[in-house]
Amino acid sequence: MAKNLLQILLLVNIFSVASADEDWIAFTLGEKIEASMDIFDLEVKTESKEGSGQYLNVDMYDGDGENAGQFFVFFDYSFGGPDDGKLKYGIKNCLEETWNTFEPELSKEKVPERIWRFSLSKADGDVRFVIYDDENEALNILMSETCDDGGWEAVWKREITHIEFPDRFSAAEVYRFREKEPESEEENGGEKGCEDTNTCYSSTSALSVGAELILGAFLAGNALA
């Protein structure tokens, strides 16, 4: 009995790893992807070293194909200047400065693979934009207090229906959507990955269902034995 129970736990563990790893989605540069950054956070995996000159660039559009915001992460070239080779960000139609250095400076000690999460929230007539670098908050701005482009509201308050990874020197490898959650749930490990905006699923929920199915089959088998 104990041996069989151990086998069940091992199967459940394998199931949970597969659920977490298989929800990344490949994409074609320059193609619009149906998505809503108003409902979901966007996670993107990159493989690029600081100083490579590559970009993580995301364009967003509303239902009429109008610009609904653009943001960038730039793995800046290394030419020996004081800010060269640093990870930088840009927020078009908000910040007039094209490239801005993350403060505090993001670590250069990480392996080339990084997971970025981009979160937009709109409430009380304002827009908050947050960037996470491997779950560490790298940027958190309220646009009404930060943007120096006077036309930011006309762009960033539009309803987002599509995103696009432009055909540029892209560092983006794969992406996925993650359902926005209350902070308390995130702290309790309730992370959610989505293959698309219509088939969002919770890794923890999938694990629970898988565990119930396996355990149910096990108990039924023992009852019949």
C-alpha positions in Angstrom: 0.0 0.0 0.0 2.7 2.5 1.0 4.7 1.6 -2.1 1.7 2.2 -4.4 1.0 5.5 -2.7 4.6 6.5 -3.3 4.2 5.7 -7.0 1.1 7.9 -7.1 3.0 10.8 -5.6 5.8 10.4 -8.1 3.3 10.4 -11.0 1.6 13.6 -9.6 5.0 15.3 -9.3 5.8 14.4 -13.0 2.3 15.7 -14.0 2.9 19.0 -12.2 6.3 19.5 -13.9 4.8 18.8 -17.3 2.0 21.3 -16.7 4.4 24.1 -15.8 6.8 23.5 -18.7 4.4 22.8 -21.6 2.4 26.0 -21.7 5.0 28.1 -23.5 4.0 29.1 -27.0 6.2 29.7 -30.1 5.3 32.6 -32.3 6.1 34.2 -35.7 7.6 37.6 -35.6 5.4 40.3 -37.1 2.1 38.4 -36.7 -0.6 39.8 -34.5 -1.7 37.5 -31.6 -5.2 37.7 -30.2 -4.8 38.6 -26.5 -5.9 41.1 -23.9 -3.3 42.7 -21.7 -6.2 44.2 -19.8 -7.2 40.7 -18.5 -3.9 38.7 -18.6 -0.3 39.4 -17.8 2.2 38.5 -20.5 5.2 36.4 -19.8 8.1 36.2 -22.3 11.2 34.0 -22.1 14.4 35.5 -23.6 17.8 34.1 -24.3 20.2 37.0 -24.7 23.2 38.4 -22.8 23.5 42.0 -21.8 25.4 43.9 -24.4 24.0 41.8 -27.3 22.0 44.7 -28.8 18.9 42.6 -29.0 15.4 43.7 -28.1 12.3 42.3 -26.4 9.7 44.4 -28.1 5.9 44.1 -27.7 3.4 46.2 -29.7 -0.2 46.3 -28.6 -3.4 47.1 -30.6 -7.1 47.8 -30.1 -9.9 46.2 -32.0 -9.5 48.7 -34.8 -5.8 48.0 -35.2 -4.8 51.3 -33.6 -1.7 51.6 -31.4 -2.6 50.7 -27.8 1.0 50.9 -26.4 4.5 49.7 -27.1 7.2 48.7 -24.7 10.8 47.4 -25.0 13.6 45.8 -23.1 17.0 46.5 -24.7 20.1 44.4 -24.1 22.3 47.4 -24.8 25.5 47.3 -26.8 28.8 47.3 -24.9 31.0 50.1 -26.2 32.7 50.9 -22.9 30.6 53.9 -21.9 29.2 54.2 -18.3 25.7 53.0 -19.3 26.7 50.7 -22.1 25.9 47.0 -21.8 23.1 47.6 -19.3 19.5 46.3 -19.5 17.3 49.2 -20.5 13.6 49.8 -21.1 11.5 52.0 -23.2 7.8 52.9 -23.1 6.6 54.5 -26.3 3.9 57.2 -26.1 4.7 57.7 -22.5 8.4 58.4 -21.9 10.1 60.8 -24.3 13.5 59.3 -23.5 13.9 56.3 -25.7 16.0 54.1 -23.4 16.0 54.2 -19.7 18.2 52.2 -17.3 16.5 50.1 -14.8 17.0 51.4 -11.2 18.3 49.6 -9.4 20.4 48.1 -12.2 19.3 44.5 -13.0 21.8 41.7 -12.3 24.3 40.8 -15.0 25.2 37.6 -13.2 22.2 35.6 -14.5 22.4 33.0 -17.2 21.2 34.3 -20.6 17.7 32.8 -20.1 15.3 35.1 -18.3 11.5 35.2 -17.8 9.9 38.6 -18.0 6.4 39.4 -16.9 4.5 42.5 -18.1 1.4 43.6 -16.2 -1.0 46.4 -17.1 -3.8 47.5 -14.8 -6.3 50.2 -15.5 -8.4 51.8 -12.7 -9.7 55.2 -11.6 -8.7 56.7 -15.0 -5.1 55.7 -14.7 -2.7 53.0 -16.0 -0.2 51.1 -13.9 2.6 49.3 -15.8 4.8 46.7 -14.0 7.8 44.7 -15.3 9.1 41.6 -13.5 12.4 40.1 -14.2 12.3 36.4 -13.1 9.5 37.4 -10.6 11.5 40.2 -9.2 9.9 43.6 -9.7 12.1 45.7 -12.0 9.7 48.6 -12.7 6.4 49.8 -11.3 5.0 53.1 -12.6 1.7 55.0 -12.5 1.5 56.6 -15.9 -0.2 59.8 -14.7 2.8 60.5 -12.5 5.5 59.2 -14.8 4.7 59.9 -18.5 6.1 63.1 -20.0 4.4 62.5 -23.4 1.2 64.5 -23.2 -0.6 62.2 -25.5 -0.2 59.0 -23.4 -3.8 58.7 -22.4 -5.1 58.6 -26.0 -2.9 55.5 -26.6 -2.5 53.6 -23.3 -6.2 53.8 -22.3 -7.4 51.9 -25.4 -8.7 48.4 -24.9 -6.1 45.9 -26.0 -7.2 43.0 -28.2 -3.9 42.0 -29.9 -0.2 42.0 -29.3 2.7 41.6 -31.7 6.4 40.7 -31.5 7.8 42.9 -34.3 10.2 41.6 -36.8 13.3 43.2 -35.3 16.4 42.0 -33.7 14.3 40.0 -31.2 15.5 38.4 -28.0 12.1 36.8 -27.4 11.9 33.0 -27.6 8.5 32.0 -26.4 5.5 33.5 -24.6 2.5 32.6 -22.5 -0.4 34.4 -20.8 -0.9 34.4 -17.1 -4.2 35.3 -15.5 -4.1 38.3 -13.2 -4.6 37.2 -9.6 -5.0 38.9 -6.2 -1.7 39.4 -4.5 -2.6 37.0 -1.7 -3.2 34.2 -4.2 0.1 34.8 -5.9 1.9 34.7 -2.6 0.3 31.3 -1.9 1.7 29.9 -5.2 -1.5 30.2 -7.3 0.4 31.0 -10.5 -1.5 30.5 -13.7 -0.2 29.9 -17.2 -2.4 30.1 -20.3 -1.9 28.7 -23.8 -4.2 31.4 -25.1 -6.7 33.8 -23.7 -9.6 31.4 -24.2 -8.0 28.3 -22.6 -6.4 29.7 -19.5 -5.7 27.1 -16.9 -4.2 27.0 -13.5 -1.1 24.8 -13.0 -2.1 24.2 -9.4 -5.7 23.4 -10.5 -4.5 21.0 -13.1 -2.3 19.3 -10.6 -5.2 19.0 -8.2 -7.4 17.5 -10.9 -4.7 15.1 -12.0 -4.0 14.0 -8.5 -7.7 13.3 -7.9 -8.0 11.2 -11.1 -4.9 9.2 -10.2 -5.9 8.7 -6.6 -9.4 7.8 -7.6 -8.2 5.2 -10.0 -5.9 3.8 -7.4 -8.6 3.6 -4.7 -11.1 2.0 -7.1 -8.6 -0.6 -8.1 -7.9 -1.5 -4.5 -11.6 -1.7 -3.7 -12.1 -4.2 -6.5 -9.1 -6.3 -5.5 
